[in-house]
């Protein structure tokens, strides 16, 4: 399923989604956490990226495993070491992006005003759903996880590029 796209290996094509969406998620999640005045403009982008980035990473991970199995299963020496290094960043990247996605979604939920009623035109009640301390804790967690995801996406991308180009 994750082997080829139009007869080409899928991994080099799919990986670009993860390499673009994950840093965007990290950047926008940090902006959302640190700049409350921008939250109303960033909320939907953070929600979409929180859902899309982990999916892109998962698909990139699976396509990478398919590529390794199909073309590099018997590789030895320096290239095998480089591939193993690259592959070693897949799970930490996926887990940090999943954590960031969940944290960012919770932060958006916590800071989105609840509606007073179901009727149309109901005024927002305002305030943070989890209280100020909860929002601050989620903001800090989001920033930490954004840094972790950014680190791992850089390491995965850099080690993959080095495996291909060196």
trRosetta pair geometry for C-beta under 8 A, 3 or more apart (Angstrom, degrees):
i j d omega theta_ij theta_ji phi_ij phi_ji
1 62 7.7 -20 85 144 100 132
1 66 8.0 -141 61 -78 57 151
2 10 5.5 -140 176 77 58 150
2 11 7.7 64 156 -66 98 75
2 14 7.5 -39 -158 -11 95 166
2 59 6.5 -175 -119 -165 120 69
2 62 4.4 157 -28 121 171 100
2 63 3.9 -128 168 -83 109 67
2 65 7.7 52 87 57 136 85
2 66 4.7 172 90 -6 92 146
3 9 7.5 -80 170 -134 55 58
3 10 6.0 110 104 -1 19 117
3 63 7.4 -172 -74 -137 16 75
3 66 4.8 -126 -89 162 63 137
3 67 7.7 148 -140 -68 54 58
3 70 6.3 98 -140 -48 103 153
4 7 5.9 6 176 -119 131 12
4 8 6.2 141 -156 66 83 32
4 9 6.3 -62 -105 -103 68 27
4 10 5.6 -151 -109 -40 10 90
5 8 5.7 -32 68 63 73 88
5 10 4.7 103 -18 -105 96 80
5 13 5.3 -87 46 60 143 156
5 14 7.5 149 -27 -46 139 92
8 12 7.6 -80 151 58 111 109
8 13 6.5 94 103 -32 122 128
9 12 5.9 68 91 11 103 99
9 13 7.7 165 98 0 59 94
9 63 7.8 122 166 171 78 104
9 67 5.3 67 -166 -112 123 111
9 70 7.8 -177 -115 78 103 136
9 71 7.2 -38 -97 -17 137 146
10 13 5.8 -78 -161 48 43 106
10 14 5.2 27 157 -17 86 119
10 63 4.3 -111 100 -144 108 128
10 66 7.1 23 46 76 115 134
10 67 7.4 -140 53 -58 72 104
11 14 6.0 -60 -129 43 26 103
11 15 5.8 34 171 -33 65 109
11 60 6.8 88 -144 -156 71 64
11 63 4.1 174 -81 128 70 103
11 64 4.8 106 -128 -81 130 56
11 66 7.2 -175 -49 64 107 91
11 67 4.3 -55 -7 -28 141 145
12 15 6.2 -43 -134 23 23 116
12 16 7.9 35 160 -28 49 96
13 16 6.7 -56 -179 13 34 110
14 17 6.0 -44 -174 19 54 112
14 18 7.4 42 140 -8 74 101
14 56 7.4 -179 173 -162 84 74
14 59 5.4 -120 -176 125 135 105
14 60 5.1 -173 120 -91 102 68
14 63 4.9 110 44 20 146 162
15 18 5.7 -56 -160 39 48 110
15 19 6.0 45 146 -21 76 110
15 60 4.5 98 -101 -138 62 119
15 63 7.5 -132 -49 78 80 126
15 64 7.3 74 -77 -63 114 105
15 157 7.7 147 162 -105 117 80
15 160 7.0 -149 -170 148 159 168
16 19 5.4 -56 -138 42 36 112
16 20 6.1 28 162 -13 68 108
17 20 6.2 -65 -148 42 25 101
17 21 5.7 8 165 -7 67 118
17 52 7.9 -110 172 164 109 101
17 56 3.9 -137 122 -143 108 124
17 59 7.4 9 67 70 137 124
17 60 7.0 -160 61 -55 93 111
18 21 6.2 -58 -125 45 24 100
18 22 5.6 21 177 -19 64 117
18 53 7.1 93 -134 -160 60 66
18 56 4.3 179 -74 130 67 103
18 57 4.6 108 -126 -84 122 59
18 59 7.8 -167 -50 62 110 84
18 60 4.4 -59 -14 -14 142 151
18 93 7.8 60 176 149 129 134
18 153 6.9 -160 148 -131 90 107
19 22 6.9 -40 -120 32 15 107
19 23 7.4 7 171 -2 48 108
19 153 6.5 150 -120 -180 53 108
19 157 5.3 96 -116 -95 115 130
20 23 7.0 -72 -160 41 24 97
20 24 6.3 18 155 -15 63 118
21 24 5.6 -65 -149 42 31 113
21 25 6.1 35 156 -24 69 105
21 49 5.9 179 -170 -143 88 86
21 52 5.3 -118 -154 116 146 106
21 53 4.2 -168 131 -95 109 76
21 56 5.0 116 40 25 142 157
22 25 5.6 -49 -145 33 31 112
22 26 6.4 32 155 -18 64 104
22 53 4.8 121 -85 -156 60 118
22 56 7.4 -137 -41 80 89 123
22 57 6.6 73 -70 -63 125 113
22 93 7.5 -22 -130 -173 160 105
22 97 5.7 -68 -122 -105 107 125
22 149 5.7 -144 -175 161 105 110
22 150 7.4 169 139 -90 97 48
22 153 4.4 171 104 -86 142 151
23 26 5.4 -51 -145 37 36 114
23 27 6.1 35 157 -19 68 107
23 150 6.0 77 -112 -118 74 86
23 153 6.1 -145 -52 95 81 150
24 27 5.8 -56 -144 39 29 109
24 28 6.0 16 163 -8 66 112
24 49 5.7 -133 108 -125 100 142
24 53 7.7 -163 64 -80 88 119
25 28 6.3 -63 -139 45 24 101
25 29 5.7 24 163 -20 64 114
25 46 7.4 101 -143 -139 69 58
25 49 3.9 -177 -91 149 86 120
25 50 6.4 133 -142 -74 119 49
25 52 7.9 -169 -67 69 121 87
25 53 4.4 -50 -26 -39 149 155
25 97 7.1 76 81 -145 152 91
25 100 6.4 105 136 126 120 129
25 101 7.1 -32 -169 -82 145 77
25 104 7.1 -128 -176 -15 96 168
25 146 7.5 -153 120 -122 75 90
25 149 7.1 -52 90 122 112 153
26 29 6.0 -58 -141 38 22 109
26 30 6.4 21 159 -16 60 108
26 100 6.8 -40 -91 -162 70 157
26 146 4.0 130 -149 -164 77 88
26 147 7.5 130 -158 -59 121 26
26 149 5.2 -163 -79 83 114 112
26 150 4.5 129 -173 -59 171 100
26 153 7.8 -140 -21 18 138 138
27 30 6.1 -60 -152 36 26 108
27 31 6.4 23 153 -15 63 109
27 146 7.7 155 -43 -170 24 127
28 31 5.4 -51 -144 39 36 113
28 32 6.1 41 154 -23 66 104
28 42 5.6 179 -170 -161 99 116
28 45 5.5 -107 -165 116 158 115
28 46 5.3 -156 129 -83 113 79
28 49 6.2 109 55 33 136 156
29 32 5.5 -49 -145 35 31 114
29 33 6.3 29 155 -17 63 107
29 46 5.7 118 -87 -135 66 108
29 49 7.7 -130 -45 93 96 127
29 50 7.5 104 -83 -76 118 97
29 100 6.2 167 42 -180 177 103
29 103 7.7 72 -169 95 135 98
29 104 4.3 -78 -122 -101 117 126
29 107 7.6 107 -157 51 88 146
29 142 5.2 -140 162 176 109 111
29 143 7.8 -172 121 -81 94 44
29 145 7.9 -57 126 84 150 98
29 146 5.0 -170 82 -84 118 125
30 33 5.7 -57 -146 39 31 109
30 34 5.8 7 163 -2 67 117
30 142 7.2 179 -85 127 47 97
30 143 5.4 81 -117 -114 85 78
30 146 4.9 -162 -54 109 96 168
31 34 6.2 -68 -133 49 24 96
31 35 5.3 -27 -175 28 67 119
31 38 6.0 -49 156 88 102 146
31 42 6.0 -169 102 -106 110 162
32 35 7.2 -60 -102 54 12 79
32 38 7.0 -114 -100 95 48 98
32 39 5.8 85 -150 -110 77 74
32 42 4.8 -149 -84 109 94 137
32 43 7.2 117 -127 -83 126 49
32 46 5.1 18 -47 -72 157 151
32 104 6.9 82 66 -148 145 96
32 107 6.6 116 123 118 118 130
32 108 7.1 -31 176 -78 147 83
32 142 7.5 -76 79 147 101 155
33 107 6.2 -48 -89 -165 86 158
33 138 7.6 -147 -120 116 105 74
33 139 3.9 140 -162 -148 100 82
33 140 7.8 168 -178 -43 136 25
33 142 4.6 -179 -71 81 140 131
33 143 5.5 -139 92 -52 156 91
33 146 8.0 -145 10 -13 139 141
34 139 7.1 132 -64 -172 50 117
34 143 7.1 78 -51 -84 103 123
35 38 4.4 25 116 19 116 114
35 39 7.5 -177 101 -42 67 71
36 39 5.5 -22 -160 -19 47 119
36 111 7.4 -143 -132 -156 90 139
38 41 5.4 -64 -170 48 68 108
38 42 5.3 48 138 -14 95 118
39 42 6.0 -71 -133 48 29 99
39 43 6.0 53 169 -57 68 94
39 108 7.9 168 -164 -122 101 68
39 111 5.7 -89 -164 130 154 137
40 43 6.5 -24 -142 -9 23 117
42 45 5.5 -71 -161 49 56 111
42 46 5.5 55 147 -27 89 108
43 46 5.9 -63 -150 36 25 109
43 47 6.4 23 157 -18 65 107
43 108 5.3 121 -146 -143 86 112
43 112 6.6 92 -137 -84 144 109
44 47 5.5 -52 -146 36 35 113
44 48 6.2 31 157 -16 68 106
45 48 5.9 -56 -145 40 30 107
45 49 6.1 23 159 -11 66 112
46 49 6.0 -59 -141 44 27 106
46 50 6.0 34 157 -27 64 109
46 104 5.2 -140 176 169 108 120
46 105 7.9 180 134 -78 96 48
46 107 7.9 -73 152 79 148 108
46 108 5.6 172 95 -68 126 128
47 50 5.7 -55 -146 32 26 114
47 51 6.8 16 157 -10 60 107
47 104 7.9 -162 -81 127 40 103
47 105 6.5 83 -120 -110 70 80
47 108 5.8 -123 -67 92 92 176
48 51 6.0 -64 -156 40 30 105
48 52 5.8 15 156 -11 69 119
49 52 5.6 -61 -128 48 33 105
49 53 5.4 35 175 -27 72 110
49 101 7.9 -145 117 -110 63 88
49 104 7.8 -41 86 115 95 159
50 53 6.9 -34 -119 27 16 107
50 54 7.8 8 171 -3 46 105
50 100 7.3 -142 -123 119 82 75
50 101 3.8 131 -168 -147 77 76
50 102 7.6 155 -174 -41 116 23
50 104 4.6 -153 -90 81 126 120
50 105 5.0 166 142 -53 159 92
50 108 7.9 -131 -9 -1 153 134
51 54 7.4 -76 -168 38 23 97
51 55 6.8 13 152 -11 62 119
51 101 6.7 128 -63 -158 31 127
52 55 5.7 -68 -151 41 34 111
52 56 6.0 33 157 -21 73 108
53 56 5.7 -55 -145 36 30 111
53 57 6.4 29 157 -18 65 105
53 97 5.2 -134 128 -169 109 122
53 100 7.7 -37 89 85 143 118
53 101 6.4 -168 62 -74 106 114
53 149 7.9 41 151 -175 142 142
54 57 5.5 -53 -145 37 35 112
54 58 6.2 39 155 -22 67 104
54 94 6.6 84 -147 -156 81 70
54 97 4.8 167 -86 121 75 108
54 98 4.9 83 -116 -82 138 68
54 101 5.2 -67 -23 -19 123 153
55 58 5.7 -52 -148 35 31 113
55 59 6.4 26 155 -15 64 106
56 59 5.9 -56 -146 39 29 107
56 60 6.2 31 154 -19 65 108
57 60 5.6 -55 -145 39 31 112
57 61 6.2 35 154 -23 65 106
57 90 7.8 154 175 -159 93 70
57 93 5.7 -154 -153 126 133 104
57 94 4.9 175 129 -98 126 73
57 97 5.2 134 -5 47 157 159
58 61 5.7 -54 -148 34 29 113
58 62 6.4 24 156 -14 64 107
58 94 6.2 88 -77 -128 67 121
59 62 5.8 -54 -145 40 31 109
59 63 6.1 29 156 -16 65 109
60 63 5.9 -58 -143 41 28 108
60 64 6.2 33 155 -24 63 107
60 90 7.9 -157 106 -130 91 100
61 64 5.7 -56 -150 34 27 113
61 65 6.6 26 153 -17 62 103
61 90 4.5 117 -120 -168 104 121
61 91 7.7 96 -134 -66 142 51
61 93 7.9 179 -71 74 114 112
61 94 6.0 -13 -43 -60 151 130
62 65 5.7 -52 -150 34 33 111
62 66 6.5 34 151 -17 64 104
63 66 5.5 -51 -148 37 36 114
63 67 6.2 39 151 -22 66 104
64 67 5.6 -51 -145 36 32 112
64 68 6.3 34 155 -20 65 104
64 86 7.8 -141 -164 128 138 111
64 87 6.7 174 140 -105 128 84
64 90 6.6 -152 67 -92 147 138
65 68 5.7 -51 -146 35 31 112
65 69 6.3 30 155 -17 64 108
65 87 7.8 95 -84 -133 71 117
66 69 5.8 -58 -147 39 29 110
66 70 6.0 20 159 -13 66 114
67 70 6.0 -61 -139 43 27 105
67 71 5.8 -28 180 28 65 113
67 72 7.1 29 134 11 73 109
68 71 7.2 -82 -128 55 15 74
68 72 4.8 -61 -145 63 56 108
68 73 6.7 103 147 -72 67 60
68 83 6.3 134 -116 177 111 131
68 87 7.0 26 -67 -81 155 134
69 72 7.9 0 -12 54 13 68
69 73 5.4 39 -149 -72 39 110
70 73 7.5 127 19 -26 9 105
72 75 4.3 -24 -166 -8 80 131
72 79 7.5 -128 -144 138 118 113
72 80 7.5 166 172 -100 106 69
72 83 5.8 177 148 -107 152 166
75 79 5.2 -86 177 101 126 113
75 80 4.6 171 116 -74 90 88
75 83 6.6 79 86 7 143 148
76 79 7.7 61 78 57 26 91
76 80 5.1 -22 -135 -18 20 142
77 80 5.8 110 52 16 41 101
77 81 7.2 -79 132 -3 35 98
78 81 5.6 -55 -150 36 34 113
78 82 6.3 34 153 -19 67 105
79 82 5.6 -53 -147 36 34 111
79 83 6.3 34 154 -19 66 104
79 163 6.8 94 -151 -158 68 86
80 83 5.7 -53 -146 37 31 111
80 84 6.3 32 153 -19 64 107
81 84 5.7 -55 -147 37 30 112
81 85 6.4 34 153 -21 64 104
82 85 5.6 -50 -149 33 32 113
82 86 6.4 33 152 -18 64 105
82 159 6.9 -180 -171 -178 74 84
82 162 6.2 -135 -153 110 121 95
82 163 3.9 159 138 -103 117 87
82 166 7.4 -169 -114 60 155 115
83 86 5.6 -54 -149 38 32 113
83 87 6.1 30 153 -18 66 109
83 163 5.6 106 -73 -143 58 145
84 87 5.6 -55 -141 40 30 111
84 88 6.3 41 154 -33 63 103
85 88 5.7 -50 -152 22 29 117
85 89 7.7 26 153 -18 57 99
85 159 4.9 -136 119 -159 101 135
85 163 7.6 180 61 -64 100 113
86 89 6.5 -63 -171 25 35 107
86 90 8.0 50 139 -40 62 93
86 156 6.6 83 -163 -153 68 59
86 159 4.1 -174 -90 120 70 108
86 160 4.6 104 -142 -76 129 65
86 162 7.9 -169 -70 58 108 90
86 163 5.2 -54 -35 -21 140 143
87 90 5.7 -29 -166 -7 50 119
88 91 7.9 -53 -173 28 39 94
88 92 7.9 20 146 6 64 112
89 92 5.9 -68 -155 51 49 106
89 93 5.5 52 152 -28 81 113
89 152 5.5 165 -171 -163 99 83
89 155 4.8 -172 -115 107 145 105
89 156 3.8 -158 108 -79 133 82
89 159 6.3 146 -2 34 136 139
90 93 5.9 -64 -150 37 23 111
90 94 6.3 19 159 -17 64 109
90 156 6.6 107 -74 -120 51 128
91 94 5.7 -54 -142 37 32 110
91 95 6.1 27 161 -14 67 108
92 95 5.8 -58 -142 42 30 108
92 96 6.0 26 161 -16 67 109
92 148 7.9 -114 167 171 97 102
92 152 5.0 -153 113 -118 99 139
93 96 6.1 -58 -142 40 26 105
93 97 6.1 22 160 -15 64 111
93 149 6.9 86 -151 -142 63 64
93 152 3.9 -172 -88 137 75 123
93 153 5.8 111 -138 -72 118 59
93 155 7.9 -154 -67 64 110 97
93 156 5.2 -12 -53 -33 151 144
94 97 5.9 -60 -145 41 26 108
94 98 6.2 28 156 -20 64 107
95 98 5.7 -52 -144 36 30 112
95 99 6.3 31 156 -18 63 106
96 99 5.6 -53 -147 39 32 113
96 100 6.2 34 153 -19 65 106
96 145 6.0 174 -169 -162 78 78
96 148 4.2 -141 -142 121 133 108
96 149 4.3 -174 126 -76 109 69
96 151 7.9 -73 158 55 173 91
96 152 5.4 141 35 16 144 143
97 100 5.5 -50 -142 39 32 113
97 101 6.2 38 154 -23 64 104
97 149 4.9 105 -79 -127 65 121
97 152 7.9 -117 -35 76 90 128
97 153 7.7 83 -67 -59 116 108
98 101 5.6 -53 -147 35 30 113
98 102 6.4 26 156 -15 64 105
99 102 6.0 -56 -147 38 29 107
99 103 6.0 26 156 -16 65 111
99 145 4.8 -140 113 -135 105 134
99 148 7.6 0 71 76 131 137
99 149 7.9 -161 63 -57 91 108
100 103 5.7 -58 -142 42 29 111
100 104 5.9 27 160 -18 66 110
100 142 6.8 88 -145 -148 70 63
100 145 4.0 -179 -82 133 76 115
100 146 5.6 112 -130 -75 126 55
100 148 7.5 -165 -55 65 111 97
100 149 4.8 -39 -22 -30 150 143
101 104 5.9 -57 -141 39 25 108
101 105 6.2 25 158 -18 62 108
102 105 5.8 -56 -147 37 28 111
102 106 6.3 28 155 -17 64 107
103 106 5.8 -56 -149 38 29 110
103 107 6.3 31 152 -21 64 106
103 138 6.3 169 -169 -162 82 79
103 141 5.0 -142 -140 118 135 107
103 142 4.6 -178 134 -87 118 72
103 145 5.3 136 26 30 151 152
104 107 5.5 -51 -146 35 33 114
104 108 6.4 34 154 -19 65 101
104 142 5.5 105 -78 -132 67 117
105 108 5.8 -51 -148 35 32 110
105 109 6.3 32 152 -17 64 107
106 109 5.5 -55 -147 40 32 113
106 110 6.0 34 154 -23 67 108
106 138 5.6 -135 109 -136 107 133
107 110 5.6 -53 -142 36 30 112
107 111 6.2 6 164 -2 64 113
107 135 7.2 95 -140 -146 76 69
107 138 4.5 171 -87 141 85 123
107 139 6.3 110 -127 -77 128 57
107 142 5.3 -7 -38 -56 150 146
108 111 6.4 -72 -143 48 24 95
108 112 6.0 28 160 -31 66 112
109 112 6.0 -55 -138 26 25 110
109 129 6.6 -56 138 38 76 151
110 128 5.5 16 161 -168 87 93
110 129 4.9 -130 -139 48 51 99
110 130 4.6 -39 -133 11 115 110
110 134 6.2 -147 -146 121 138 109
110 135 5.3 177 136 -95 129 81
110 138 5.8 140 21 29 158 163
111 128 5.9 -25 -99 -116 57 87
111 129 7.7 -101 -43 9 22 91
111 135 6.0 94 -73 -129 93 122
112 129 7.7 2 58 -24 63 121
113 124 3.6 50 125 -175 141 124
113 125 6.1 176 -175 53 97 60
113 126 5.2 -19 -122 -87 123 30
113 127 7.1 92 -118 42 83 51
114 124 7.0 130 71 -157 36 74
114 125 5.1 -12 72 34 89 118
114 129 6.4 105 -41 -91 110 102
115 118 7.3 94 112 -85 131 35
115 122 5.0 82 179 92 98 124
115 124 6.3 -60 -101 -104 50 59
115 125 7.3 117 -176 -9 6 90
116 122 4.4 -149 57 174 90 110
116 123 5.4 29 -5 65 134 67
116 124 7.1 -169 -25 -123 86 10
116 125 5.4 132 -77 -59 77 90
117 122 4.3 -167 51 -109 78 147
118 122 7.2 76 36 -17 10 147
119 122 5.4 113 68 -52 75 104
128 131 5.8 -19 89 98 110 3
128 132 5.9 134 34 -75 140 42
128 134 6.6 176 137 69 125 100
128 135 4.4 -81 -146 -43 153 132
129 134 7.7 -83 88 93 63 141
130 133 7.9 -103 130 76 88 65
130 134 2.8 -110 130 114 110 154
130 135 6.1 153 68 -47 98 67
130 138 7.1 95 62 -20 149 130
131 134 4.8 95 58 8 79 105
131 135 7.1 -146 95 -5 41 89
132 135 5.8 -59 -150 37 31 110
132 136 6.3 30 155 -18 66 106
133 136 5.8 -54 -146 37 31 110
133 137 6.3 32 155 -19 65 107
134 137 5.7 -54 -146 37 30 111
134 138 6.3 28 155 -15 65 107
135 138 5.8 -54 -145 40 31 109
135 139 6.2 36 153 -24 64 106
136 139 5.5 -52 -147 34 31 115
136 140 6.5 30 155 -18 64 104
137 140 5.9 -54 -149 36 30 109
137 141 6.3 29 153 -16 64 109
138 141 5.6 -55 -144 41 32 112
138 142 6.1 37 155 -24 65 107
139 142 5.7 -54 -147 34 28 114
139 143 6.5 27 155 -18 63 104
140 143 5.9 -55 -150 35 31 109
140 144 6.4 29 153 -17 65 107
141 144 5.8 -56 -147 38 31 111
141 145 6.2 24 158 -12 66 110
142 145 6.0 -59 -144 43 27 106
142 146 6.1 33 154 -25 64 107
143 146 5.5 -52 -145 33 30 115
143 147 6.6 32 154 -19 63 102
144 147 5.9 -54 -154 33 31 110
144 148 6.5 29 149 -17 64 106
145 148 5.4 -50 -145 37 38 114
145 149 6.2 37 156 -18 68 104
146 149 5.9 -53 -144 39 29 109
146 150 6.2 31 155 -19 63 108
147 150 5.8 -55 -145 38 29 112
147 151 6.3 34 154 -22 63 106
148 151 5.7 -53 -149 34 30 113
148 152 6.4 19 158 -10 65 109
149 152 6.0 -59 -144 42 30 104
149 153 6.1 27 159 -18 67 108
150 153 6.0 -54 -140 38 27 107
150 154 6.4 29 157 -19 62 107
151 154 6.0 -63 -156 36 26 110
151 155 6.3 20 154 -15 65 110
152 155 5.5 -52 -139 40 35 110
152 156 6.0 35 160 -19 68 106
153 156 5.8 -51 -141 39 30 110
153 157 6.1 27 159 -15 63 111
154 157 6.0 -62 -145 43 26 107
154 158 5.8 22 160 -17 66 114
155 158 5.9 -56 -137 41 25 108
155 159 6.0 19 165 -13 63 111
156 159 6.3 -60 -142 41 23 104
156 160 6.2 22 158 -18 61 112
157 160 5.8 -59 -145 38 27 111
157 161 6.2 26 158 -18 65 108
158 161 5.8 -56 -146 37 28 110
158 162 6.3 28 155 -18 64 108
159 162 5.6 -52 -144 38 32 113
159 163 6.4 38 153 -24 64 103
160 163 5.7 -51 -149 32 32 113
160 164 6.6 22 155 -12 64 108
161 164 5.9 -62 -150 41 32 106
161 165 5.7 -9 168 11 71 120
162 165 6.5 -71 -123 54 24 87
162 166 5.0 2 -171 -5 69 124
163 166 7.3 -27 -86 37 11 95
